[in-house]
Amino acid sequence: MMVITNQLVFVLLLQHSVSLGCEHLCQGNDAKDHLKKMASQKKEVWMLDQRDTREGIGGGLLYVYDVDALDRKKNATVIDLAEAAEAAACPIARRPHMMSAFDVFYSMKYVVISNVGSGDIQVLDTKTKKIIACLRTLKNGSLGGSVQNHYAEFTIDGKYIIVVDIGGRDLDSQLQSGYLHTVKFDCVSSECTLTLIHSLALSKYTEQLQTTLARPICGGFDPRCSCHYFYLTLSEGGFIIANFTGHSMEVLRAYGKEVVKGNGCGGARRFRHQNSMITNAATTGRIDAEDYLYLWNTVDACRTRNASEWKDPVELELPKHTKVKDPTYDNTPYGNIPLGDTHGVATCVPKHGGKEMLLTFMRLSNEVFLVDPYQQKIVKRKSLANHAYAPNPTPDIATLLAEGGDRICFTMRGTHPVSVINKFVHSARTPGIMCLHMAEDCRDFTLTQDDFYPTANEKYYDVSSDPHSILLVVYEQDQAEPSSEEMREDEILD
């Protein structure tokens, strides 16, 4: 999933016209198969806290929640990523920002973490939670790169990882355009390696994008059958559809910022409308900008590789900002709450049939918009704020846990954010995760204090806690050995 990801892990659906031999990995990818498979799997929610666990160096924390134990408030397993890196003989990375999984038939074997403060990616085994491979893409020989690896995703066959590198600064501290890195992932027995084999500089596409820089944010493959088309949002607006050739990336089409306005990082798949996807464009606190959702019909890409024939997306403008005076924001350039900032996007599938709904989480205005993608309109706007247990939740990335009637969970940012919204310090924030209980028709939700899971604990919590990425991780459970009593019963039955 791309994220049912950035940031859900970007999950995009389309079909492909040129095969890379992945068809056997792409079958049965619909809502019914997905939910049926999930029911028999081990399900965990992984959450990244970007805080340094080694002061001035990095590290971060990985929280692992057992989905079946959420209602019992069972504490998460907490992994110090600095310690995990050292145990794997890897450098300590900084700012673990996003996650995505290698997913075959809804059984996830590996998760890749991208670090936006050091240029590292780390691959973890889902069962052991150990780092099994690592790579720093920063200035690797003749291949360019920065410390800002914002997102990474496996190709559908799991043999490569595409890394979205925002781009750094030059010697004069001026922002630079970014890259798409292609990394080879090899596992022989228990030995896994990562090798950087290609870096595509995006600076050459600024004219088509109608921007001065090309700084990529989030991207993703279609997990069903695309195998090679990669969809990419950019910080200054515009949009890129790239092709994975089997060893590198090439840009097929760049849409200008007149078509796709502004920074986009959220994305979602639609289960029942297989040839479509949703991306967003966020204000990130800019009071001179608006928020948008973009609904892409990818059927054109399925029918022809002539990118000039592909249609523009449908644009859905989200309600305009309303600035509200709040003295706790006086240390920002605005002195007002910068309402808006669409970020996480999730899909809810109705429990008893019907059309799925989209949820987009407004990071700085603490709202959720429920969107009907068929009618292309907002059907509900609901606040998450003003609860005593979470007065300023600041929702960021979201992940789907199940169908309608169950949960969609999202991360809640810290009091002193360490990425993207650093300027917006707020003492009333309560970092952790929160889960919405969706109505069976997906058109409303409820939440209570019991649905809040704070990062606070004696060992790890302080004001630097800043959760960001969240991911539903699903994998095959190990079969327990039969007991001696069971074995004796089997022998008698035989």
C-alpha positions as CSV (number, residue, x, y, z in Angstrom):
1,M,0.0,0.0,0.0
2,M,1.3,3.5,-0.6
3,V,0.6,4.5,1.6
4,I,-3.0,3.6,2.7
5,T,-0.5,5.8,3.2
6,N,1.7,10.6,3.2
7,Q,0.7,10.5,3.8
8,L,-1.3,7.4,4.2
9,V,1.2,5.2,2.5
10,F,0.1,6.3,-1.1
11,V,-2.2,3.6,-2.4
12,L,-3.0,4.0,-6.1
13,L,-4.8,1.7,-8.5
14,L,-4.5,1.3,-12.3
15,Q,-3.7,-1.4,-14.8
16,H,-0.5,-1.5,-17.0
17,S,0.1,-2.1,-20.6
18,V,3.7,-3.3,-20.4
19,S,4.4,-6.2,-18.2
20,L,7.4,-6.7,-15.9
21,G,6.3,-10.2,-15.0
22,C,4.3,-9.2,-11.9
23,E,0.8,-10.4,-12.9
24,H,0.9,-13.3,-10.4
25,L,1.3,-10.7,-7.6
26,C,-1.6,-8.6,-8.7
27,Q,-4.7,-10.9,-8.4
28,G,-7.8,-10.5,-6.3
29,N,-7.1,-6.9,-5.2
30,D,-10.6,-5.8,-4.2
31,A,-12.3,-4.9,-1.0
32,K,-13.9,-8.3,-0.4
33,D,-10.6,-10.2,-0.9
34,H,-8.7,-7.6,1.1
35,L,-10.9,-7.7,4.2
36,K,-11.3,-11.5,4.1
37,K,-7.5,-12.0,4.0
38,M,-7.0,-9.4,6.7
39,A,-9.3,-11.3,9.1
40,S,-7.0,-14.3,9.3
41,Q,-3.8,-12.4,9.6
42,K,-1.7,-10.9,12.4
43,K,-2.6,-7.2,12.4
44,E,-0.4,-4.4,14.0
45,V,-0.4,-0.7,13.8
46,W,3.1,0.7,13.5
47,M,3.8,4.4,14.4
48,L,7.0,6.4,14.0
49,D,8.0,9.0,16.6
50,Q,10.6,11.3,14.9
51,R,12.2,12.5,18.1
52,D,15.9,12.0,18.7
53,T,16.7,9.1,21.1
54,R,20.4,10.0,20.8
55,E,20.6,13.8,21.4
56,G,21.9,15.6,18.3
57,I,22.4,12.4,16.4
58,G,19.0,10.8,15.7
59,G,17.3,7.5,16.2
60,G,13.6,7.8,16.8
61,L,11.0,5.3,18.1
62,L,8.9,2.7,16.5
63,Y,5.6,2.0,18.4
64,V,3.9,-1.4,17.6
65,Y,0.3,-1.8,18.7
66,D,-1.5,-5.2,18.5
67,V,-4.8,-4.3,16.8
68,D,-6.7,-7.1,18.6
69,A,-5.6,-5.6,21.9
70,L,-6.4,-1.9,21.2
71,D,-9.7,-2.1,23.1
72,R,-7.9,-3.4,26.2
73,K,-5.4,-0.5,26.2
74,K,-2.5,-2.9,26.0
75,N,0.7,-0.9,25.9
76,A,2.7,-0.7,22.7
77,T,6.0,-2.4,22.1
78,V,8.5,0.4,21.8
79,I,11.7,0.0,19.7
80,D,14.5,2.5,19.9
81,L,15.6,2.8,16.3
82,A,19.1,4.0,17.3
83,E,19.6,0.8,19.2
84,A,18.1,-1.2,16.4
85,A,20.5,0.4,13.9
86,E,23.5,-0.3,16.0
87,A,22.4,-4.0,16.4
88,A,22.3,-4.2,12.6
89,A,25.7,-2.5,12.2
90,C,24.0,0.4,10.5
91,P,24.5,4.2,11.0
92,I,22.0,5.9,13.3
93,A,19.5,7.6,11.0
94,R,17.6,10.8,11.8
95,R,13.9,11.8,11.6
96,P,12.1,8.5,10.7
97,H,9.3,10.1,8.7
98,M,7.4,7.6,6.5
99,M,6.8,3.9,6.2
100,S,5.5,1.6,3.5
101,A,5.4,-2.2,3.2
102,F,6.2,-4.9,0.7
103,D,2.8,-6.5,0.4
104,V,2.0,-9.8,-1.4
105,F,-1.6,-10.9,-1.1
106,Y,-2.0,-8.8,2.0
107,S,0.9,-10.5,3.8
108,M,3.6,-7.9,4.5
109,K,7.1,-9.3,4.9
110,Y,9.2,-6.1,5.0
111,V,8.7,-2.4,5.9
112,V,10.9,0.4,4.6
113,I,11.4,3.5,6.7
114,S,12.6,6.7,5.1
115,N,14.5,9.3,7.2
116,V,14.1,12.9,6.3
117,G,17.0,14.2,8.4
118,S,19.9,11.9,7.3
119,G,19.3,10.5,3.9
120,D,18.9,6.9,5.2
121,I,16.4,4.2,4.4
122,Q,16.0,1.1,6.6
123,V,14.3,-2.2,5.9
124,L,12.7,-4.0,8.8
125,D,11.4,-7.6,9.0
126,T,7.8,-7.4,10.1
127,K,7.9,-10.4,12.4
128,T,11.2,-9.7,14.2
129,K,11.0,-5.9,14.0
130,K,14.7,-5.9,13.4
131,I,16.6,-3.8,10.8
132,I,17.9,-6.2,8.1
133,A,19.3,-3.7,5.6
134,C,20.2,0.0,5.5
135,L,21.5,2.5,3.0
136,R,22.4,6.2,3.0
137,T,21.7,7.7,-0.4
138,L,23.3,11.0,0.3
139,K,25.9,12.0,-2.4
140,N,26.7,8.4,-3.3
141,G,29.5,8.7,-5.8
142,S,28.3,10.3,-9.0
143,L,24.7,10.0,-8.0
144,G,23.2,13.0,-6.4
145,G,21.1,13.1,-3.2
146,S,20.2,15.0,-0.1
147,V,19.5,14.1,3.6
148,Q,15.7,14.5,2.9
149,N,14.5,11.0,2.0
150,H,10.8,11.8,2.5
151,Y,9.2,8.6,1.3
152,A,10.2,5.1,-0.1
153,E,8.2,2.3,-1.6
154,F,9.0,-1.2,-2.8
155,T,8.3,-2.2,-6.4
156,I,5.5,-4.8,-6.5
157,D,7.9,-7.7,-6.9
158,G,10.0,-6.5,-3.9
159,K,13.3,-6.4,-5.8
160,Y,13.7,-2.6,-5.8
161,I,12.8,0.4,-3.7
162,I,12.0,3.8,-5.1
163,V,13.1,6.6,-2.8
164,V,11.6,10.1,-2.9
165,D,14.3,12.6,-2.0
166,I,12.9,16.1,-1.5
167,G,16.3,17.8,-2.2
168,G,18.6,19.8,0.0
169,R,20.3,23.2,-0.1
170,D,23.4,24.5,-1.9
171,L,26.4,26.2,-0.3
172,D,24.4,29.4,-0.1
173,S,21.5,27.7,1.7
174,Q,19.3,28.0,-1.3
175,L,16.8,25.2,-1.8
176,Q,17.6,22.6,-4.6
177,S,15.4,20.3,-6.6
178,G,15.2,16.6,-5.6
179,Y,15.6,13.1,-6.9
180,L,14.0,9.7,-7.5
181,H,16.5,7.1,-6.4
182,T,16.3,3.5,-7.5
183,V,17.7,1.0,-4.9
184,K,18.2,-2.7,-5.5
185,F,17.0,-4.9,-2.6
186,D,18.6,-8.4,-2.4
187,C,18.0,-11.1,0.2
188,V,20.0,-14.3,0.1
189,S,19.1,-16.5,3.0
190,S,19.2,-14.1,6.0
191,E,21.6,-11.7,4.4
192,C,19.9,-8.6,2.9
193,T,21.6,-5.7,1.1
194,L,20.6,-2.4,-0.5
195,T,22.4,-0.9,-3.5
196,L,21.8,2.5,-5.0
197,I,21.8,2.0,-8.8
198,H,20.2,5.1,-10.3
199,S,19.2,8.7,-9.3
200,L,16.9,10.7,-11.5
201,A,17.4,14.5,-11.1
202,L,14.0,16.2,-11.3
203,S,15.4,19.7,-11.9
204,K,15.1,19.2,-15.7
205,Y,11.3,19.1,-15.5
206,T,10.7,22.5,-13.9
207,E,9.6,24.1,-17.1
208,Q,6.8,21.5,-17.6
209,L,5.9,21.8,-13.9
210,Q,5.8,25.6,-14.2
211,T,7.9,25.9,-11.1
212,T,11.4,27.1,-10.2
213,L,12.1,23.9,-8.3
214,A,11.0,20.3,-8.5
215,R,11.0,19.0,-4.9
216,P,9.1,15.7,-4.7
217,I,7.1,14.8,-1.6
218,C,5.2,11.5,-1.9
219,G,4.7,8.9,-4.6
220,G,3.5,5.4,-5.1
221,F,3.0,2.4,-7.4
222,D,-0.4,0.7,-7.9
223,P,-0.3,-2.4,-5.8
224,R,-2.7,-4.3,-8.1
225,C,-1.1,-4.4,-11.5
226,S,0.8,-1.3,-12.5
227,C,4.2,-2.6,-11.6
228,H,5.9,0.3,-13.3
229,Y,3.9,3.6,-13.2
230,F,4.8,5.8,-10.3
231,Y,2.7,8.8,-9.2
232,L,4.5,11.7,-7.6
233,T,3.4,14.9,-5.9
234,L,5.6,18.0,-5.6
235,S,6.0,20.7,-3.0
236,E,5.6,23.7,-5.2
237,G,2.7,22.2,-7.2
238,G,2.6,20.1,-10.3
239,F,2.5,16.3,-10.6
240,I,4.6,13.7,-12.3
241,I,3.8,10.2,-13.6
242,A,7.0,8.2,-14.0
243,N,7.7,4.8,-15.5
244,F,9.9,2.2,-13.8
245,T,11.9,0.5,-16.6
246,G,13.1,-2.4,-14.5
247,H,16.3,-0.6,-13.3
248,S,15.6,3.1,-13.3
249,M,12.9,5.8,-13.5
250,E,11.8,7.9,-16.5
251,V,9.2,10.7,-16.5
252,L,6.3,10.1,-18.8
253,R,4.3,13.2,-18.1
254,A,4.7,16.3,-15.9
255,Y,1.5,18.2,-15.1
256,G,2.0,22.0,-14.4
257,K,1.0,23.7,-11.2
258,E,-2.0,25.2,-13.0
259,V,-3.4,21.7,-13.0
260,V,-2.3,20.5,-9.6
261,K,-1.9,23.4,-7.2
262,G,0.5,23.2,-4.2
263,N,2.1,20.7,-1.9
264,G,0.6,17.2,-1.9
265,C,1.3,14.3,0.4
266,G,-1.8,12.3,1.0
267,G,-3.1,9.6,-1.2
268,A,-5.7,6.8,-1.1
269,R,-6.9,3.8,-3.1
270,R,-10.5,3.3,-4.0
271,F,-11.4,-0.4,-3.7
272,R,-14.5,-0.5,-5.8
273,H,-13.5,1.9,-8.6
274,Q,-10.3,0.2,-9.6
275,N,-9.2,2.7,-12.2
276,S,-9.0,5.7,-9.9
277,M,-6.9,7.3,-7.2
278,I,-6.9,10.3,-5.0
279,T,-4.2,12.8,-4.1
280,N,-4.2,16.1,-2.3
281,A,-2.6,19.5,-2.2
282,A,-2.1,21.1,1.1
283,T,-1.5,24.7,2.3
284,T,0.9,23.6,5.1
285,G,0.0,26.8,7.0
286,R,0.2,29.2,4.1
287,I,-2.6,31.8,4.4
288,D,-2.4,32.7,0.7
289,A,-3.3,29.1,-0.5
290,E,-6.2,26.7,-0.5
291,D,-6.5,23.0,0.0
292,Y,-7.6,20.6,-2.7
293,L,-8.3,16.9,-3.4
294,Y,-7.6,15.5,-6.9
295,L,-9.4,12.5,-8.3
296,W,-7.5,10.8,-11.1
297,N,-9.1,8.5,-13.6
298,T,-6.2,6.2,-14.6
299,V,-8.1,4.3,-17.3
300,D,-6.3,6.4,-19.9
301,A,-2.9,5.2,-18.7
302,C,-4.2,1.7,-19.0
303,R,-5.3,2.1,-22.6
304,T,-2.4,4.0,-24.0
305,R,1.2,4.9,-23.2
306,N,0.7,8.2,-25.1
307,A,0.8,10.4,-22.0
308,S,-0.5,13.4,-24.0
309,E,-3.8,11.7,-24.2
310,W,-4.2,11.3,-20.5
311,K,-6.9,13.4,-18.9
312,D,-6.4,16.0,-16.2
313,P,-7.7,15.1,-12.7
314,V,-11.0,16.3,-11.2
315,E,-10.2,19.1,-8.7
316,L,-12.3,19.3,-5.5
317,E,-11.6,22.5,-3.5
318,L,-11.9,22.1,0.2
319,P,-13.7,24.9,2.2
320,K,-11.7,28.1,2.6
321,H,-9.8,28.9,5.7
322,T,-11.2,30.8,8.7
323,K,-8.4,32.4,10.7
324,V,-9.1,32.3,14.4
325,K,-7.0,34.3,16.9
326,D,-5.1,32.1,19.4
327,P,-2.4,33.6,21.5
328,T,-0.6,30.3,21.7
329,Y,0.3,30.7,18.0
330,D,1.8,34.2,18.4
331,N,5.3,32.8,17.9
332,T,4.3,31.9,14.3
333,P,4.6,34.4,11.4
334,Y,0.8,34.7,11.4
335,G,-0.5,35.0,15.0
336,N,-3.6,33.1,13.9
337,I,-4.5,29.4,13.7
338,P,-3.7,28.6,10.0
339,L,-6.8,26.6,9.4
340,G,-6.8,23.8,6.8
341,D,-3.8,21.8,5.6
342,T,-5.2,18.5,4.2
343,H,-2.8,15.8,4.8
344,G,-3.7,12.2,5.7
345,V,-6.2,10.5,3.4
346,A,-8.1,7.2,4.1
347,T,-10.7,5.1,2.5
348,C,-13.7,3.5,4.3
349,V,-15.6,0.6,2.8
350,P,-19.2,0.2,4.0
351,K,-19.8,-2.9,6.0
352,H,-22.9,-4.1,4.1
353,G,-22.2,-2.9,0.6
354,G,-22.5,0.5,-1.0
355,K,-20.1,3.2,-2.1
356,E,-16.9,3.8,-0.2
357,M,-16.1,7.2,1.4
358,L,-12.9,9.1,1.6
359,L,-11.7,10.9,4.7
360,T,-9.1,13.7,4.6
361,F,-7.5,15.0,7.8
362,M,-6.9,18.7,8.1
363,R,-3.7,18.9,10.1
364,L,-3.8,22.5,11.3
365,S,-7.5,23.0,11.6
366,N,-8.2,19.7,13.4
367,E,-11.0,18.7,11.1
368,V,-12.0,15.7,9.1
369,F,-13.8,16.0,5.7
370,L,-15.9,13.0,4.5
371,V,-15.9,13.0,0.8
372,D,-18.1,11.1,-1.7
373,P,-15.7,10.3,-4.6
374,Y,-18.6,9.3,-6.9
375,Q,-20.6,12.5,-6.4
376,Q,-17.3,14.4,-6.1
377,K,-18.5,16.4,-3.1
378,I,-18.0,16.9,0.6
379,V,-20.8,15.3,2.6
380,K,-19.6,16.1,6.2
381,R,-17.2,18.4,7.9
382,K,-16.4,17.4,11.5
383,S,-14.0,18.8,14.2
384,L,-11.6,16.6,16.2
385,A,-10.7,19.4,18.6
386,N,-11.8,20.8,22.0
387,H,-11.9,17.4,23.8
388,A,-10.3,17.7,27.3
389,Y,-8.1,14.7,26.5
390,A,-6.9,16.1,23.2
391,P,-7.7,19.8,22.7
392,N,-5.4,20.2,19.7
393,P,-4.9,16.8,18.1
394,T,-3.2,18.0,14.9
395,P,-4.0,14.9,12.8
396,D,-1.4,13.9,10.3
397,I,-1.1,10.5,8.6
398,A,-4.0,8.0,8.7
399,T,-4.4,4.2,8.2
400,L,-7.3,1.9,7.5
401,L,-7.8,-0.9,10.0
402,A,-11.0,-2.5,8.6
403,E,-14.3,-1.9,6.9
404,G,-17.2,0.3,8.0
405,G,-18.1,-0.3,11.6
406,D,-14.5,-0.4,12.7
407,R,-11.6,2.0,13.0
408,I,-9.5,4.5,11.0
409,C,-6.5,5.6,13.1
410,F,-4.2,8.7,12.7
411,T,-1.2,10.2,14.3
412,M,-1.3,13.3,16.5
413,R,1.7,15.6,16.3
414,G,3.8,16.8,19.2
415,T,4.0,20.1,21.0
416,H,7.3,21.0,19.2
417,P,7.1,19.5,15.7
418,V,10.5,18.5,14.3
419,S,9.4,18.3,10.6
420,V,7.3,20.4,8.2
421,I,5.2,22.3,10.7
422,N,8.1,23.2,12.9
423,K,6.8,26.8,13.3
424,F,3.5,25.8,14.8
425,V,4.4,25.1,18.4
426,H,1.4,24.5,20.7
427,S,1.5,23.4,24.3
428,A,-2.0,21.8,24.2
429,R,-1.0,19.0,21.8
430,T,-1.1,15.5,23.0
431,P,1.2,13.3,20.8
432,G,0.1,9.7,20.1
433,I,-2.5,8.1,17.9
434,M,-6.3,8.3,17.9
435,C,-8.8,6.0,16.3
436,L,-12.2,6.9,14.8
437,H,-15.0,4.4,15.1
438,M,-16.6,4.6,11.6
439,A,-20.3,4.2,11.1
440,E,-21.3,1.1,9.1
441,D,-22.1,3.2,6.1
442,C,-18.9,5.2,6.5
443,R,-20.7,8.5,6.5
444,D,-19.9,9.5,10.1
445,F,-17.7,8.5,13.0
446,T,-17.5,8.7,16.8
447,L,-14.5,9.0,19.2
448,T,-14.0,8.9,22.9
449,Q,-11.1,9.2,25.3
450,D,-10.8,5.4,25.1
451,D,-9.7,5.8,21.4
452,F,-6.7,8.0,22.4
453,Y,-3.3,6.2,22.7
454,P,-0.7,8.7,24.0
455,T,3.0,8.2,23.5
456,A,3.5,9.2,27.1
457,N,5.4,6.6,29.2
458,E,8.1,6.9,31.8
459,K,11.0,5.9,29.6
460,Y,10.3,7.6,26.3
461,Y,8.1,10.6,26.6
462,D,9.2,14.2,26.8
463,V,8.3,17.4,25.0
464,S,10.3,16.3,21.9
465,S,7.9,13.5,21.1
466,D,6.5,14.0,17.5
467,P,4.6,11.2,15.9
468,H,4.2,11.3,12.1
469,S,3.8,8.1,10.1
470,I,1.3,5.3,10.8
471,L,0.9,2.0,9.0
472,L,-1.3,-1.0,9.3
473,V,1.0,-4.0,9.1
474,V,-0.5,-7.4,8.2
475,Y,1.4,-10.7,8.0
476,E,1.0,-14.4,8.4
477,Q,1.1,-15.7,11.9
478,D,3.5,-18.5,12.8
479,Q,1.7,-21.7,13.4
480,A,2.1,-22.9,16.9
481,E,3.4,-26.4,17.6
482,P,0.6,-28.8,18.6
483,S,0.6,-29.7,22.3
484,S,1.2,-33.3,23.4
485,E,-2.5,-33.6,24.3
486,E,-3.4,-32.5,20.8
487,M,-0.9,-34.9,19.2
488,R,-2.3,-37.8,21.3
489,E,-5.9,-36.9,20.2
490,D,-4.8,-36.8,16.5
491,E,-3.2,-40.3,16.9
492,I,-6.4,-41.7,18.3
493,L,-8.5,-40.1,15.5
494,D,-6.2,-41.6,12.9
